[in-house]
Amino acid sequence: MVPMSPPSRLRPYRKAASILAILLLVAVAAATVFGVRLLAESNRWVEHSQQVMRHLEASQSLLASTQAASRGYRLTSHPSLRGEFERLAPLALAAAQDLVGVTHDNPAQNARAAALLEQSAAQLARMRELVDIQDQEGPAAAIKAMRVEELIERMHDINGTSAAMRAEELRLLAGRRATNERNAALLLAFVLLSLAVSLATFWTLLVSLSRENTRNRRLEREARDALESLQHSQALTERLSAQRWALSEYTGMLQSAQNMDEAMELTSRTFERLLPHLGGQCYLSRASRDFLESRASFGQPAIASSDAFPPDDCWALRRGQPHHNQRAANVRCGHLEHGPSMAGLSTLCVPLSAHGETLGMLHASGPVDGGKDDNDAAIIELLGEQLAMAIANLRLRETLRQQSLRDPLTGLFNRRYFEESLRREMLRCERRRLPLSLLVLDIDHFKAFNDSMGHTAGDAVLAHVGRTVASLVRAEDMACRYGGEEFTIVMPEADAAGAVARAEAIRRAVSQATISHNGQTLGPVTVSIGVAAFPHDGVTPELLFEVADASLYRAKAEGRNRVLHATAG
């Protein structure tokens, strides 16, 4: 018979131990439930603080965006910025009102939110007042009515109130987290002291809480990173938007430029506005196309470039496409200064081409700026495209203007230009009480010469007389071919005696010259000249020309090859 083991000394205590174990389990369960509820409540308050901070950030961001739209509208008067202001202003005010609503449980924070709402409403009202003044009276009146110190002081008050709310919420958040950690520690101590069996459960709970806290911190970091990324993207978007507006404005104004100087000045201002961190020059080709000369400069270039150079000194002109040294293993163009190192520098040469013709080159340089280099290069290339088309149009316009004002055979001004300039110069001399003389010149016996020698010989005589007249007039005189074999010379600020002396010099030069055409000598060629002086011989362009023309016919009637003044006996 196997002997029985002695009863356990704990047997009398099993019931009590079981009851105690059950009680301890119930206590652990109750403590666990209480602890979980306490943690949930604490997390709810943490989420509430974060909600308040999110509303605060949204209110500040919308207010800043509204102020930026108002300031942009005052600076540019662009309708889209006015619309942006009208869209954002109600949102900013609504965000401030939402902040008052979410802080109703905290009287101190609620009072600060109400103050922030009042300050924001006042700031928005002032911005709307300035926008209305600009709409009604113009930008100058809005700028005059703007009290910068007042706006800055209000924004300072708004920022101060916002900072105080943010600091209070951070303090509450820290306190709630501290309370949460303290309760967790007490719960852990109670569970450890109450029952060893609950240790595993409580440990699992602590691990879970630890993981949750780690996840929250990770989410906070991700939220901060996302906010920073959003702010960077917003800044980049605003910059690109401003650049697009500036390029659009530049294109429109460039099309209205009247001459090359205006186009160069507009390009310089636009370049400095869009790319203030870069510098460079704009070059135009000479008529001979053997050299390029600098016509405009802008900003502070990182490396010097020659003021004039042959096309072969630039890789962009050789290849017919933009040359960026950062993409071409730092290949240096010949027009750049050769002393300094290219390390850390970015240069870009953009050929200015239109209609298959190279008109010039746009050069820019600056420090290497990471990802911005590609965006800067795109802007410079867009500027170059618009500028090339404008240069081509200006040159075409100037060519057409010259063709419309010049006689192609003699190179002198035509009748249209004569009539415009005579009236203009007579008005100017009348205002200044200065004399003006008019010469009307006609080639003697030209019709008979033309009929006998042929039209090509007649054209040679006309061209010769035109060159002679052009070589003997003053720089301020206007020599014109009036029509056929008749020429006119407007001589501002010249009296009758000086005009007669000039006419005699022209008459002698024409009569003494030898004209050769197709191997034969033409001539002799003589001219008759009539002279009239303002105001003595006429006070209107029509009368002055009529008197000079009558003097010309008198000279022809008296034997030709002579100069006759209107008042000569």
C-alpha positions as CSV (number, residue, x, y, z in Angstrom):
1,M,0.0,0.0,0.0
2,V,1.4,3.3,-1.1
3,P,1.6,5.7,1.7
4,M,-0.4,8.9,1.2
5,S,1.3,12.1,0.9
6,P,0.9,14.4,3.7
7,P,-1.8,17.0,3.2
8,S,-0.6,20.3,2.1
9,R,-0.2,22.8,4.7
10,L,-2.0,25.3,2.4
11,R,-5.1,23.2,2.0
12,P,-7.0,25.0,4.9
13,Y,-6.3,28.2,3.0
14,R,-7.3,27.0,-0.5
15,K,-10.8,28.4,-0.2
16,A,-9.6,31.6,1.2
17,A,-6.9,31.7,-1.4
18,S,-9.3,31.0,-4.2
19,I,-11.7,33.7,-2.9
20,L,-8.7,35.9,-2.5
21,A,-7.5,35.0,-6.0
22,I,-11.0,35.7,-7.4
23,L,-11.1,38.9,-5.6
24,L,-7.7,39.8,-6.8
25,L,-8.7,38.9,-10.4
26,V,-11.9,41.0,-10.0
27,A,-9.8,43.8,-8.6
28,V,-7.3,43.5,-11.4
29,A,-10.1,43.5,-13.9
30,A,-11.7,46.5,-12.3
31,A,-8.4,48.2,-12.1
32,T,-7.7,47.4,-15.7
33,V,-11.1,48.7,-16.8
34,F,-10.7,51.8,-14.7
35,G,-7.2,52.3,-16.1
36,V,-8.3,51.8,-19.7
37,R,-11.1,54.3,-19.3
38,L,-8.7,56.7,-17.6
39,L,-6.3,56.4,-20.5
40,A,-9.1,56.8,-23.1
41,E,-10.3,60.0,-21.3
42,S,-6.7,61.3,-21.2
43,N,-6.3,60.5,-24.9
44,R,-9.5,62.3,-25.7
45,W,-8.2,65.4,-24.0
46,V,-4.9,65.1,-25.9
47,E,-6.9,64.9,-29.1
48,H,-8.9,67.9,-28.0
49,S,-5.7,69.9,-27.5
50,Q,-4.4,68.9,-30.9
51,Q,-7.8,69.9,-32.4
52,V,-7.5,73.3,-30.8
53,M,-4.0,73.7,-32.2
54,R,-5.1,72.6,-35.7
55,H,-7.9,75.2,-35.7
56,L,-5.5,77.8,-34.4
57,E,-3.0,77.0,-37.3
58,A,-5.8,77.0,-39.8
59,S,-7.0,80.4,-38.6
60,Q,-3.5,81.9,-38.8
61,S,-2.7,80.4,-42.2
62,L,-6.0,81.7,-43.7
63,L,-5.5,85.2,-42.2
64,A,-1.9,85.3,-43.6
65,S,-3.1,84.1,-47.0
66,T,-5.9,86.7,-47.0
67,Q,-3.4,89.5,-46.1
68,A,-1.0,88.2,-48.9
69,A,-3.8,88.4,-51.4
70,S,-4.8,91.9,-50.3
71,R,-1.1,93.1,-50.4
72,G,-0.7,91.5,-53.9
73,Y,-3.8,93.2,-55.1
74,R,-2.6,96.6,-53.9
75,L,0.7,96.0,-55.6
76,T,-0.5,94.6,-59.0
77,S,-4.3,95.6,-59.1
78,H,-4.9,92.1,-60.7
79,P,-8.5,91.0,-60.6
80,S,-7.6,87.4,-59.6
81,L,-5.9,88.6,-56.4
82,R,-9.1,90.6,-55.6
83,G,-11.1,87.4,-56.1
84,E,-8.6,85.4,-53.9
85,F,-9.1,88.0,-51.2
86,E,-12.9,87.8,-51.4
87,R,-12.7,84.0,-51.2
88,L,-10.2,83.8,-48.3
89,A,-11.6,86.6,-46.0
90,P,-14.8,84.7,-45.0
91,L,-12.8,81.5,-44.5
92,A,-10.4,83.2,-42.2
93,L,-13.2,84.7,-40.2
94,A,-15.0,81.4,-40.1
95,A,-11.9,79.6,-38.9
96,A,-11.5,82.1,-36.0
97,Q,-15.2,81.5,-35.1
98,D,-14.6,77.7,-35.1
99,L,-11.7,78.2,-32.7
100,V,-14.0,80.0,-30.3
101,G,-16.4,77.0,-30.5
102,V,-13.8,74.3,-29.8
103,T,-12.5,76.1,-26.7
104,H,-15.8,76.4,-24.9
105,D,-14.7,73.9,-22.3
106,N,-11.8,76.2,-21.2
107,P,-12.8,79.7,-20.1
108,A,-9.3,81.1,-20.3
109,Q,-8.6,79.7,-23.8
110,N,-12.2,80.6,-24.9
111,A,-11.5,84.3,-23.9
112,R,-8.3,84.3,-25.9
113,A,-10.1,82.7,-28.9
114,A,-12.7,85.4,-28.6
115,A,-10.0,88.1,-28.5
116,L,-8.3,86.5,-31.5
117,L,-11.7,86.5,-33.4
118,E,-12.1,90.2,-32.6
119,Q,-8.5,91.1,-33.7
120,S,-8.8,89.0,-36.9
121,A,-12.2,90.6,-37.8
122,A,-10.6,94.1,-37.2
123,Q,-7.6,93.2,-39.4
124,L,-9.9,91.8,-42.2
125,A,-12.1,94.9,-42.0
126,R,-9.0,97.1,-42.4
127,M,-7.8,95.1,-45.4
128,R,-11.2,95.2,-47.0
129,E,-11.2,99.0,-46.4
130,L,-7.9,99.4,-48.2
131,V,-9.1,97.1,-51.1
132,D,-12.3,99.2,-51.5
133,I,-10.2,102.4,-51.5
134,Q,-8.0,101.0,-54.2
135,D,-11.1,100.0,-56.3
136,Q,-12.7,103.5,-55.9
137,E,-9.7,105.8,-55.9
138,G,-6.8,103.8,-57.3
139,P,-3.6,102.2,-55.9
140,A,-2.0,105.5,-54.9
141,A,-4.9,106.4,-52.7
142,A,-4.8,102.9,-51.1
143,I,-1.1,103.2,-50.4
144,K,-1.6,106.6,-48.9
145,A,-4.4,105.4,-46.7
146,M,-2.4,102.4,-45.5
147,R,-1.0,102.8,-42.1
148,V,1.8,100.2,-42.0
149,E,2.4,100.7,-38.3
150,E,-1.2,100.0,-37.5
151,L,-1.3,96.8,-39.6
152,I,2.0,95.6,-38.1
153,E,0.7,96.4,-34.6
154,R,-2.5,94.4,-35.2
155,M,-0.6,91.5,-36.6
156,H,1.7,91.6,-33.6
157,D,-1.4,91.5,-31.3
158,I,-2.8,88.6,-33.3
159,N,0.5,86.7,-33.2
160,G,0.8,87.4,-29.5
161,T,-2.7,86.0,-28.8
162,S,-2.0,83.0,-31.0
163,A,1.3,82.3,-29.3
164,A,-0.4,82.5,-25.8
165,M,-3.1,80.0,-26.9
166,R,-0.5,77.7,-28.4
167,A,1.6,77.8,-25.3
168,E,-1.4,77.1,-23.0
169,E,-2.5,74.1,-25.1
170,L,1.1,72.8,-25.1
171,R,1.1,73.2,-21.3
172,L,-2.2,71.4,-21.0
173,L,-1.1,68.7,-23.3
174,A,2.1,68.1,-21.3
175,G,0.1,68.0,-18.1
176,R,-2.4,65.5,-19.5
177,R,0.4,63.3,-20.7
178,A,2.1,63.5,-17.4
179,T,-1.1,62.5,-15.6
180,N,-1.5,59.7,-18.1
181,E,2.0,58.3,-17.4
182,R,1.4,58.7,-13.6
183,N,-1.8,56.7,-13.7
184,A,-0.2,54.0,-15.8
185,A,2.6,53.7,-13.2
186,L,0.1,53.4,-10.3
187,L,-1.9,50.9,-12.2
188,L,1.3,48.8,-12.9
189,A,2.2,49.0,-9.2
190,F,-1.3,47.9,-8.1
191,V,-1.4,45.0,-10.5
192,L,2.1,43.8,-9.5
193,L,1.2,43.9,-5.8
194,S,-2.2,42.4,-6.3
195,L,-1.6,39.3,-8.3
196,A,1.3,37.8,-10.1
197,V,-1.0,36.2,-12.6
198,S,-2.1,39.7,-13.8
199,L,1.5,40.6,-14.6
200,A,1.5,39.1,-18.0
201,T,-1.8,40.9,-18.9
202,F,-0.6,44.1,-17.4
203,W,2.7,43.8,-19.2
204,T,0.9,43.2,-22.5
205,L,-1.1,46.4,-21.7
206,L,2.0,48.3,-21.1
207,V,3.6,47.1,-24.3
208,S,0.5,48.0,-26.1
209,L,0.5,51.5,-24.6
210,S,4.2,51.9,-25.4
211,R,3.5,50.9,-29.0
212,E,0.6,53.4,-29.1
213,N,2.8,56.2,-27.8
214,T,5.5,55.3,-30.3
215,R,2.9,55.4,-33.1
216,N,1.6,58.7,-31.9
217,R,5.1,60.2,-31.9
218,R,5.7,58.8,-35.3
219,L,2.4,60.3,-36.5
220,E,3.4,63.6,-35.0
221,R,6.7,63.6,-36.8
222,E,5.0,62.6,-40.1
223,A,2.4,65.4,-39.6
224,R,5.2,68.0,-39.0
225,D,7.1,66.7,-42.1
226,A,3.9,66.9,-44.1
227,L,3.2,70.4,-42.9
228,E,6.7,71.5,-43.8
229,S,6.4,69.8,-47.2
230,L,3.0,71.6,-47.7
231,Q,4.5,74.9,-46.8
232,H,7.4,74.4,-49.1
233,S,5.0,73.3,-51.9
234,Q,2.8,76.3,-51.2
235,A,5.8,78.7,-51.4
236,L,7.0,77.1,-54.6
237,T,3.5,77.3,-56.1
238,E,3.2,81.0,-55.1
239,R,6.7,81.7,-56.6
240,L,5.8,79.9,-59.9
241,S,2.4,81.7,-60.0
242,A,4.2,85.1,-59.6
243,Q,6.7,84.1,-62.3
244,R,3.9,83.2,-64.7
245,W,2.2,86.5,-64.1
246,A,5.5,88.4,-64.6
247,L,6.2,86.5,-67.8
248,S,2.7,87.1,-69.1
249,E,3.0,90.8,-68.3
250,Y,6.5,90.9,-69.9
251,T,5.2,89.3,-73.1
252,G,2.3,91.8,-73.3
253,M,4.5,94.8,-72.7
254,L,7.2,93.6,-75.0
255,Q,4.8,93.5,-77.9
256,S,4.1,97.2,-77.2
257,A,7.8,98.3,-77.1
258,Q,8.4,101.0,-79.7
259,N,12.2,100.6,-80.0
260,M,15.1,98.3,-79.0
261,D,16.0,100.5,-76.0
262,E,12.5,100.0,-74.5
263,A,12.7,96.2,-75.1
264,M,16.2,96.0,-73.5
265,E,15.1,98.0,-70.4
266,L,11.9,95.9,-70.0
267,T,13.9,92.7,-70.3
268,S,16.4,94.0,-67.7
269,R,13.7,94.9,-65.2
270,T,11.8,91.6,-65.7
271,F,15.0,89.5,-65.3
272,E,15.9,91.2,-62.0
273,R,12.3,90.8,-60.8
274,L,12.1,87.1,-61.6
275,L,15.7,86.1,-61.0
276,P,17.2,88.5,-58.5
277,H,19.9,86.0,-57.5
278,L,21.3,85.9,-61.0
279,G,23.0,88.4,-63.3
280,G,24.0,88.6,-66.9
281,Q,23.8,90.5,-70.2
282,C,21.8,90.7,-73.4
283,Y,23.8,90.8,-76.6
284,L,22.7,91.7,-80.1
285,S,24.4,90.9,-83.4
286,R,25.8,93.6,-85.6
287,A,24.4,94.1,-89.1
288,S,27.6,92.4,-90.4
289,R,26.9,89.4,-88.1
290,D,30.6,89.1,-87.3
291,F,30.3,90.4,-83.7
292,L,27.9,90.5,-80.8
293,E,27.7,93.6,-78.6
294,S,26.2,94.0,-75.1
295,R,23.0,96.1,-75.2
296,A,21.7,95.5,-71.6
297,S,22.9,94.1,-68.3
298,F,21.1,93.0,-65.2
299,G,21.8,91.9,-61.6
300,Q,25.2,90.9,-60.3
301,P,26.8,88.2,-62.5
302,A,28.9,85.5,-60.9
303,I,31.5,85.7,-63.6
304,A,32.3,88.5,-66.0
305,S,31.5,88.3,-69.8
306,S,33.0,90.3,-72.6
307,D,31.1,93.4,-73.9
308,A,31.7,92.3,-77.5
309,F,32.8,89.0,-79.0
310,P,32.6,87.0,-82.2
311,P,29.8,84.3,-82.5
312,D,32.4,81.5,-82.4
313,D,33.2,82.4,-78.8
314,C,29.9,81.1,-77.5
315,W,28.9,77.4,-77.5
316,A,25.2,78.3,-77.6
317,L,25.6,80.3,-80.9
318,R,27.8,77.5,-82.4
319,R,25.2,74.8,-81.6
320,G,22.1,76.9,-82.1
321,Q,20.7,75.8,-78.7
322,P,21.0,76.8,-75.0
323,H,24.3,76.0,-73.4
324,H,24.2,75.3,-69.6
325,N,27.7,74.7,-68.2
326,Q,26.2,72.5,-65.3
327,R,24.9,70.1,-67.9
328,A,28.0,70.2,-70.2
329,A,30.8,69.2,-67.8
330,N,31.5,72.9,-67.1
331,V,32.6,73.7,-70.7
332,R,33.4,77.4,-70.6
333,C,32.4,79.8,-73.4
334,G,35.2,81.9,-74.9
335,H,33.4,85.2,-73.9
336,L,33.6,84.4,-70.2
337,E,36.4,85.5,-68.0
338,H,39.1,82.8,-67.9
339,G,40.7,83.5,-64.5
340,P,38.1,82.4,-61.9
341,S,37.2,78.8,-61.3
342,M,33.8,77.6,-62.5
343,A,33.4,75.4,-59.4
344,G,30.1,76.2,-57.7
345,L,29.0,78.5,-60.6
346,S,26.2,78.0,-63.1
347,T,26.1,79.8,-66.4
348,L,23.6,79.7,-69.2
349,C,23.8,81.1,-72.7
350,V,20.5,81.2,-74.7
351,P,20.7,82.1,-78.4
352,L,18.1,84.6,-79.6
353,S,16.8,83.2,-82.8
354,A,13.7,84.0,-84.9
355,H,12.6,83.0,-88.4
356,G,15.8,81.0,-88.8
357,E,18.1,84.0,-88.0
358,T,20.3,84.4,-85.0
359,L,19.7,87.9,-83.6
360,G,21.8,87.8,-80.4
361,M,22.3,85.9,-77.1
362,L,21.0,86.1,-73.6
363,H,23.6,85.2,-70.9
364,A,23.1,84.6,-67.2
365,S,25.3,83.4,-64.3
366,G,25.0,82.7,-60.6
367,P,25.8,80.3,-57.8
368,V,24.7,76.7,-58.2
369,D,21.3,76.4,-56.5
370,G,20.3,72.8,-56.5
371,G,16.9,72.1,-57.9
372,K,16.3,75.8,-58.7
373,D,18.8,75.8,-61.6
374,D,16.4,73.9,-63.9
375,N,13.5,76.2,-63.1
376,D,15.7,79.3,-63.6
377,A,17.0,77.9,-66.9
378,A,13.4,77.4,-68.1
379,I,12.5,81.0,-67.2
380,I,15.6,82.4,-69.0
381,E,14.8,80.3,-72.1
382,L,11.2,81.6,-72.1
383,L,12.5,85.2,-71.8
384,G,14.9,84.5,-74.6
385,E,12.1,83.2,-76.9
386,Q,9.9,86.2,-76.2
387,L,12.8,88.7,-76.6
388,A,13.9,87.1,-79.9
389,M,10.5,87.5,-81.4
390,A,10.3,91.1,-80.2
391,I,13.7,91.9,-81.6
392,A,12.7,90.4,-85.0
393,N,9.4,92.4,-85.0
394,L,11.2,95.7,-84.0
395,R,13.8,95.2,-86.8
396,L,11.1,94.4,-89.3
397,R,9.1,97.4,-88.2
398,E,12.1,99.7,-88.5
399,T,12.9,98.3,-92.0
400,L,9.3,99.0,-93.0
401,R,9.4,102.4,-91.5
402,Q,12.6,103.3,-93.4
403,Q,11.1,101.9,-96.6
404,S,8.0,104.0,-96.1
405,L,10.1,107.2,-95.5
406,R,13.0,106.8,-97.9
407,D,13.2,107.0,-101.7
408,P,14.9,103.8,-102.9
409,L,16.7,105.4,-105.8
410,T,18.3,108.4,-104.2
411,G,18.3,107.3,-100.5
412,L,16.8,110.6,-99.6
413,F,13.5,111.0,-97.7
414,N,10.3,110.9,-99.7
415,R,7.5,113.4,-100.2
416,R,5.5,112.1,-97.2
417,Y,8.4,112.6,-94.8
418,F,9.0,116.1,-96.3
419,E,5.5,117.2,-95.7
420,E,5.5,115.9,-92.1
421,S,8.9,117.3,-91.2
422,L,8.3,120.8,-92.8
423,R,5.1,121.3,-90.8
424,R,6.8,120.0,-87.6
425,E,10.0,122.1,-88.0
426,M,8.0,125.3,-88.9
427,L,6.0,124.9,-85.7
428,R,9.2,124.4,-83.7
429,C,11.0,127.4,-85.2
430,E,7.9,129.5,-84.7
431,R,7.7,128.7,-81.0
432,R,11.4,129.5,-80.6
433,R,11.3,132.5,-82.9
434,L,14.0,131.0,-85.2
435,P,14.3,131.2,-89.0
436,L,13.7,128.3,-91.4
437,S,14.5,128.1,-95.1
438,L,13.2,125.8,-97.9
439,L,15.1,124.9,-101.0
440,V,13.2,123.5,-104.1
441,L,15.6,122.0,-106.6
442,D,14.9,120.8,-110.2
443,I,17.3,119.1,-112.7
444,D,17.5,121.2,-115.9
445,H,16.2,119.7,-119.2
446,F,15.8,116.3,-117.4
447,K,12.8,115.2,-119.5
448,A,14.7,115.7,-122.8
449,F,17.8,114.0,-121.3
450,N,15.7,111.1,-120.1
451,D,14.0,110.7,-123.5
452,S,17.3,110.7,-125.4
453,M,19.5,108.7,-123.1
454,G,17.0,106.3,-121.6
455,H,15.5,105.8,-118.2
456,T,18.5,103.9,-116.7
457,A,20.7,106.9,-117.5
458,G,18.1,109.2,-116.0
459,D,18.1,107.1,-112.9
460,A,21.9,107.4,-112.7
461,V,21.6,111.2,-112.9
462,L,18.9,111.2,-110.2
463,A,21.0,109.0,-107.9
464,H,24.1,111.2,-108.5
465,V,22.2,114.4,-107.7
466,G,20.7,112.7,-104.6
467,R,24.2,111.7,-103.3
468,T,25.5,115.2,-104.0
469,V,22.7,116.9,-102.1
470,A,23.0,114.4,-99.2
471,S,26.8,115.1,-99.0
472,L,26.4,118.9,-98.8
473,V,23.5,119.4,-96.4
474,R,23.9,119.9,-92.7
475,A,23.2,117.1,-90.2
476,E,20.0,118.8,-89.1
477,D,18.8,119.5,-92.7
478,M,16.2,117.2,-94.3
479,A,16.9,116.4,-98.0
480,C,14.0,114.8,-99.8
481,R,13.0,113.7,-103.3
482,Y,9.7,115.4,-103.8
483,G,8.9,113.6,-107.1
484,G,10.3,113.0,-110.5
485,E,13.4,115.2,-110.9
486,E,12.4,117.6,-108.2
487,F,14.1,117.7,-104.7
488,T,13.4,119.7,-101.5
489,I,15.7,120.6,-98.6
490,V,14.2,121.8,-95.3
491,M,16.9,123.8,-93.4
492,P,15.7,124.5,-89.8
493,E,17.3,127.6,-88.0
494,A,18.9,128.8,-91.3
495,D,18.2,132.3,-92.6
496,A,17.8,133.2,-96.3
497,A,21.5,134.2,-96.8
498,G,22.7,130.9,-95.4
499,A,20.2,129.0,-97.5
500,V,21.3,130.8,-100.7
501,A,24.9,130.1,-99.9
502,R,24.1,126.4,-99.4
503,A,22.1,126.3,-102.6
504,E,25.0,127.8,-104.6
505,A,27.4,125.2,-103.2
506,I,25.0,122.4,-104.3
507,R,24.5,123.9,-107.7
508,R,28.2,124.2,-108.3
509,A,28.9,120.7,-107.1
510,V,26.3,119.2,-109.4
511,S,27.4,121.2,-112.5
512,Q,31.1,120.4,-112.0
513,A,30.7,116.6,-111.4
514,T,31.2,114.0,-114.1
515,I,28.6,111.2,-114.2
516,S,29.5,107.9,-115.8
517,H,27.0,105.2,-116.8
518,N,27.6,102.0,-118.8
519,G,31.0,103.3,-119.9
520,Q,29.8,106.7,-121.2
521,T,29.9,110.1,-119.6
522,L,26.6,111.8,-119.0
523,G,26.1,115.4,-118.8
524,P,26.6,118.1,-118.3
525,V,24.0,118.2,-115.6
526,T,22.8,121.4,-114.0
527,V,20.1,122.3,-111.5
528,S,17.9,125.3,-110.8
529,I,17.1,126.1,-107.2
530,G,14.3,128.2,-105.6
531,V,14.7,129.5,-102.1
532,A,12.1,130.7,-99.6
533,A,12.5,131.7,-95.9
534,F,10.1,131.5,-93.0
535,P,8.5,133.8,-91.8
536,H,9.2,136.5,-94.4
537,D,8.2,134.5,-97.5
538,G,5.4,132.4,-95.9
539,V,3.9,131.5,-92.6
540,T,2.4,128.1,-93.5
541,P,4.0,125.1,-95.1
542,E,1.8,125.3,-98.2
543,L,2.6,129.0,-98.8
544,L,6.3,128.6,-98.1
545,F,6.5,125.7,-100.6
546,E,4.5,127.7,-103.2
547,V,6.8,130.7,-102.9
548,A,10.0,128.5,-103.2
549,D,8.5,126.6,-106.2
550,A,7.6,129.9,-107.9
551,S,11.2,131.0,-107.3
552,L,12.4,127.8,-108.9
553,Y,10.3,128.4,-112.1
554,R,11.6,132.0,-112.2
555,A,15.2,130.6,-112.1
556,K,14.3,128.3,-115.0
557,A,12.7,131.1,-116.9
558,E,15.8,133.3,-116.5
559,G,18.1,130.7,-118.0
560,R,18.4,127.8,-115.6
561,N,21.5,126.6,-113.7
562,R,21.0,129.3,-111.0
563,V,19.8,130.0,-107.5
564,L,17.0,132.4,-107.0
565,H,15.6,133.7,-103.7
566,A,11.9,134.6,-103.5
567,T,12.6,138.2,-102.6
568,A,15.4,138.7,-105.2
569,G,14.6,141.5,-107.6
